[in-house]
Amino acid sequence: MLDRLDETIVALSSAPGYGAVGIVRLSGPGAVEIVGQMSVTSDGAPPRRRRGSARLSGEVLADVDLRLPAVFYLFHEPHSYTRQDMVEIHTLGSPAVLEMVRQRAIALGAAAAQPGEFTARAFLNGAMDLSTAEAVAGVIRAQSDTQLRASRRMMDGALSRRMTETRNELAELLALVEADIDFAEEPIEFITPRALHDRLGAICERLAELLRGAKSVERLHVLPHILLLGPPNAGKSSLMNRLSGTSRAICAAIAGTTRDILSAPIRLGRGEAILLDSAGVDRSADEILASARAVTLSTAERVDLVCVVVSLCEPNESETSRGLEPARRTERRSPSNEVWTKSIQSLARDLQSLALPQVIVAGNKCDLLSAAKVGERVRTLKSLTLGPVHAVSALCDVGIATLRSAFGEAVGTGESTTFGEAVVLSERQRSAMSEASQSLRRAATLAESAVETIDCADVLAFELREALDALGSVTGDVTTEDLLGQVFATFCIGK
């Protein structure tokens, strides 16, 4: 891939499967010429005679005797994605048709593109740096608004700008240290050890702050999972349907309705998460329910957040009182505090034996109790110290917005802590920045112990070059063939 920039490549660039329109893309010195041999434009003029970018209507010759309607987009170097001559053929979105067009281009001299080869050419020709190229892969893989926003920020240079500023400052410090070496015989000190130590310390702190605040690109592409857990008939399925806006789970007044783990995406502020509904946790001897409970408890230890859903009143009584006026419901059906408290305390003991992640408690069915009774039982739930407590009603949409906001803050998708507004680093980038920080800390230690910079200038220069090279590998200013192969192998063909 890296040694054939003078070849013309071709690939299917639209999503796999059927569609109204499909795209075949060519890039390289012969792209316009090849398309000219397999196209007939509406005005009869061949594409090679066009100057600058152009949009041409006509037909593509998918085979010797097969003409199909097509639109051709021409981009002449260097004004294209790859900074080479590039042509996109937009025609019928049938996989068979697009493959015929691709094979026709290959027969006329194009080579089949490898994964990421178009973006690799953009990088090698100076259209983008390596961190931006990696962000392109993130945009392609994005499955949510959060992922797309974060990748777009990286494409716009959120990381590149910081790396460039830091490398420029390090290059200046390296020049001053090397000047001390070059003029060692002269009574000139271009930078004092104290000044060098202070400036290196400031750079180290900026890198540390960036690493602390950055999100993991690997974590970015796995949406946080939130599990609804609680006793049978607490209203978990109703809560899931309310939060997701779909009738994903079956709701019934019969305990044990949900037996499998159900999932649905939900919106949390400016981010998203996967909400899981699970079987009720109780001490039932039924083998099927016991198996479902084991799956639920196992899942609870692997998710990002557990929402413990409990009914603020007895399930059986709450369901039989749905048709009564609020005052009559409370008066006739509200169970004693003693029975309710014992059941909640038993549940808390069971949960405390598990290695749960973050926990939020949702006291459901608050619409069936008076405000005073709701407050009393919320205080009881808080005393169990499982986690923050929110009184809600899945049926009446009470407290749902507050609960949704609490979910967002807990898993980092709220308005103030969204992935889309943070710098996102891959493990490779994070490792390179950590390596640079270590070199800079060693250099700062040397400067702190030196009387004059010339005393350790050679070692200082070495450490600064190591830091520059490490940061250069983030943006691609310093690369190896293995590194580039590793980065672009994650792309799909045609991008």
N, C-alpha and C positions, 0 to 999 in steps of 0.2 A: 504493500500500500504506500509506503513512504518513498519507494524508489521508482515510482512510475507516474510522476506528475506530468510527464509529457504525453501520457496516453489519455484517450477519451473514455470515460466510464459512463455506464447507464444502469439505472435501477428503477424499480417501481417505488414511487415516493408517497403514494396515498395509502390509507389504512387497508389492511388485508380484508378480503370479502367483497360483497357486491355493493355498488353505490351508483348514484346517478352519474357521477363523473369520477374518473380515475386519472392519476398523473404518472407519467413516465418522465424521468429527469436525466439529462445528459450534461456532462461537464468535461471540458478539456479543449485542446487546440482544434480538434476536428468536429466539435459538437454541432456547429452551424452547418458545416458541409454535409455531415451525415443526415441531419434532419432535412436538408435540401433535397437529398436523394430519395427520401421516403415521404415526401409531402407534396401537395398541390395547393397553392394558396389561391384565394378568391380573385386576386388581381393578376395572377399569373407570374408575378415577379418572385424569383427564388430568395429564400431568407438571407443568403450571404450578401446580397446587395443592400441590405438595410443597415443603417447606421444608428448606433445607440440602442436603447431598449425599445422593443416593439411588441405589439400584440397583433397576431395575424390569424385570420379565419381561413378555413379551407378543409382539406381532407388529408388523413394520414393513410399511407399505403401499408396496412398491416401485413399484407401478403401481395403477391404478384397480381392477383385478381380480386383483392378485397380492399375497398376504400371505405373509410369511416369518417364521419364528421369530427372535426377537431379544431382546437384553438391552440396556437403556438405562442409561447412567451419567450422572447429572445433577450438575453442580457449579455452584452459584450464586455470583455475585460477592460478595466478592472472593476467595472460597476456591476458586480454580481456577488452572490453569496460566497462563492469560492474564489473570487477575483480571477477567474478564467472565463472564457466563453461558456455560457450555460444556456440550455434550452429546456423548457418544460412543455410536454405534449399533454394537453387536457382532452381526453376523449371519453368514450363510453366506459362506465365503471364495471365492466364484466372482467373477472379475473382471467378468463380465457383470452379475451381481446387484448388486455394489457400485456399478457405474456407474449402474445404474437407480436405486438409492437416492440417489446423489449428484445425479443429474438431477432426481429428484423434489423434493429439497430446494431446488434452484435454481428449479424451477417455482413453488415456494411463497414465493420471495422472497430466498433466500440467494444470495450471490455466490461464484463460484469463487475459492478461495484462491490466492494467488501463492506462489512458493517462499519458505519461511521466515516466512510471515506470522503464524503462530500464535506463534512465538518472538519475532518483532518486537513483537507486541502485549504479550507478557509483559514485554519490555524497556521499552517505552514506558509501560506502566502501573505500572512500578516493582517488578515481581516479581523482576527480576534485573538485573545490570549487563551491559555489553557484552562483557566478557571471559568472563563465565559463559555468555552467549548463544553466543559462538563455541565454547565448550567443548561445548555441546549438539550443534553440528554435528560436532564431533570424535567424540562418542559414537555418533552416527548412522553415521558413516563407518568406525568402528572395525572392523578385520578380524582383530585379534588381542587376546589378553589384555593385552599391553603397551600397545597403543593405548587400550584401554578404561580401564585403570587411570589412565593419564596424563590422559585427558580427564575422568574422574570427579574427579580431584584438582582440576582447574581449575574444574569445576562446583561443587565444595565451597568454592571461594573461595581457593585457594592463592595466586593472583596478586592477586585483589581486595584481600585483607587487606594485602598489602605496599604496594600502590599507595595505599590509603586512609591508611595510617600515614604514608607519605612525603608525601602531599599535605597532611595535617593539619599536619605539621611545617613544610612550606614556607609554608602559610597563616599560621602563627604568625609566622614570620620576616618575611613580607611585611607583616603588621600592625605589627610593630615598626618596620620601615623606613618605612612610611607614617606612623606616629606621629611619627617624627623630622621628616618633611616638614610635618605639620600643626602641630607645635609648634616650628618652626624658630627662632622668636624667643625661645623659652624656654631657659634654661640646663639642658636635660634631654637626656640621650642614652639612648634606650631600649635600644639594643644597640650595643656597641663594634665597630669594624671587625674586631678580632682575634677576638672571640667569633663574629661573623657568618661570618668566614672559616673558622674551625674547624668550625662546625656545617654549613656548606655542603660542606666537604671530606668530612665524615663521610657526608653524604647521597650525594655523588658516588661514594664508595667502595662504599656499599651497592648503588647501582644498577649499578656496574661489576661487582661480585661476582655480582649476579643475572644480568647479561647473559652473564658468562663461564660460569656454571654451568647456564644454561637450555639446553634442547634446542629444536631447530627443529621446529615443528609440521608443516612441509612434509616434513622428513626423517622425522618420526615415522610418517607414513603410507606410507613406503617401507621395507619390512623390509630389513635388511642382507643382502647376498649373499656367500656364501662359495663359492669355486671349488676343487674337488679337481683338482689338476694333477699330472702325473707321467708316467713312461714307461709303455708298454703293459704290462698284466698285473701292475701293482704292487699291485692290490687296491683300486682307487678305487671300483669299483661295489659291492664287498662292504662297504667302509667307509661308503658312502652308505646302503646298506640297513640297516646296523647303527645308524647315527646317527639315521636317520629312523624306524626301527621298521617300515618297509614294504619290500616287494620291488619297489622302484621301478625298479631297474636290473638288467639281465640279467648274471649272473656266469658266466664260463666261463674255462677255462685256455687259451683261444685269444686271442692278441694281436689287438687291433682290434675286440673285441666291441662296445664303445661308440663310436659315430661322431657322434651328435648330442649337443647339450647337454641333459641331463636335469635336472629340478629337483624338489625335495621340501622341504616345511617341516620344520624341526627345532626342538626346544625347547632353549634355552640358559639355564640358571638360571631366572630369572623372566621372561625374554624369549624372542623367537623370531627365526629367520632363515630364509633360503632357501638350501638347499645345492644346488650345481650339480655334476653329474658330467660330465666331458668326455672327449674322445678322447685316447688316449695321445700324448705328445710324443716323437717319434723322428725319424729321418732316412729314413723309408721313401720309396721312389720311386713307390709306388702313388698314382695321381691322387686317388682318393677319400679315402684316408687323409691325403694332403697337404692336401687342402681342409679336412678335419675338423680337422687340426692348426692351420691358419691361423685357423679360427674360434675354437679354444680359446685361442690366444695373444692374439687380439684381445679376447676376453672377459676374459682375465686382467688386462688393464689398466683395466677398467671396474668391477670388483667391489670390495667393501669389504675382503675378506681372501682371500688365496690359501693353501690348504693343499697344500704339495708332498708328494705321497705317493710314497714309494720303498720298494721291497722290501729288507729287510735281508739277503736272500739271492737268488740267481738265480731268476727266476720259473719256468723250466722244471724245475729241480731241486727247487724247493720243492713244486711241485704233484705231482711223481712220488713224493715222499717222505711224502705225507700219511698213508699207512697204516702207516708204521713207528713204532716206539717212539722217543721223543725222543732217547735216547742214540744209537740206530742211525742216525736221520736225520742227526744232527749229524756223526757219524763218517763216513758214506758219501757224503753229498750236499753238505756245506758247501763252496762254491767257495773259491778262494784269495782272500785279501784284495786281491791285486794286480788281478785281473779286476774284482771288485766296486768297488774304489776308483776305477779308471779310468772305469767307466761312470757313477759318481756325479759325479765331477769334470767329465765332459763335460756332464752335465745341468746342473750348477751354472753352467758357462760360458754355456750357452744362456739360462738364466733371468736371469743378471745383465745381459744385454743388453736386457732388457725393462724398461719402467717399471711395475714391480709395486707394489701397495699393501703393506700389512702381509703378512708371510709367516710361516707356522708350518709346520714340517716334521714329517710323521708317518712314522716308520720302521715299516712294516707287516711282518707275518708274524714277529714276534719269538718266537712259539711254536715256530718251527722251529730255533732256535739255543739254545745254552747261554747262561746269564746272562753269563758272561765275554765271549763273542763278541758278544752284544747290546751290552754296555757299550762294547766296543772300537769297534763300528761307529757307535754313537751319538756317541762322541767324534769320529770322523771327520766325521760330518755336522755337528757343531757347529763344526768347524774351517773349514767352508765359509762360515760367517757368513751364511747365508740367513735364519735366524730361529730361534726356540726350537725344540728338537727333543723329540719325544715318541715313545717306543717303544710300539707298539700291536699288537694282533692283532684284526682285524675278525672273523675266524672264531671266535675263542675269547673275545671280549669282554674282552680284556686292555688296560688303559690307556685305554679309551674314555671313561670318566667324566672322567679328567684332561684328555683332549683336548677334550671338550665344554666343560669349565670354561675352558680356555685360549681357545677360540673366543669364549665369552661375554665374557671380559675384554677381548679384542682389539676386538670390535665394539660394546662398551658395553651388553651385555644381561646382564651378570653380576649376581650378588646385590647387589653394592655400588654398581653404576653403572647401574641400570635406568632406562629412560625413565619408567616408571610412578611413580618416586619423585622425579622432577625437575620443576621448573617448565618448562612448555612454552610457547614464544612463537611467534606468527605473525610473518611479516616485517613486517606493519603495526605490531604491538605493539613489536617490536624497534626499528623505525625511530623510533617515538614516544619510546621511552625514551632512545635515543641523542640525539635532539634535545633532550630535557629535560636530559640530562647536559651537553651543550655549553653550554646557557644557564646552568646552575649553575656550570660551570667559569669562564665569563666573569664571572659575578657574584663568584665567589671571588677572581678576579684583581683585580677592582675594589676589593673590600674589603681585600685585602692591601696595596694601594698607597695607601689613603686614611688620612688622619690622623684625621678624624672621619667618621662615617657620613653626615652631612648633605652632605658634599662631593660625593658621587656618589649620593645617595639616589634621585633620579629614575631614573637608568639602572639602579640596582640593582632598584628596584621593577619596571621594565619586564622585566628578565631573569627575575625570579622569577615574574612573571605568565606569561611565555612557557613556563617550565618547568611551571607548574601546568596550563596549557592542554594541553601535550603529554602529561603524565601523565593528565589528565582524559580525553583521547581514548582511552586504553587501556581505561578502565572505562566510557566512555560519558557521563561527566559533562559533557564538551564534545564535541558532535557536529555534523555537517552532514548534510543529506539525501543527498549523494553518498556519504559514508562509510557511512551505514546501508544504502544500496542495495547498496554493494559487499560488505558483510559478509553480509547476508541473502540475496544472490543465490547464495551457495554452498550453501544449504540445498535439500533436496528439498521438493516440494509436500506439504502435510499435516503439516509439523513447525514 
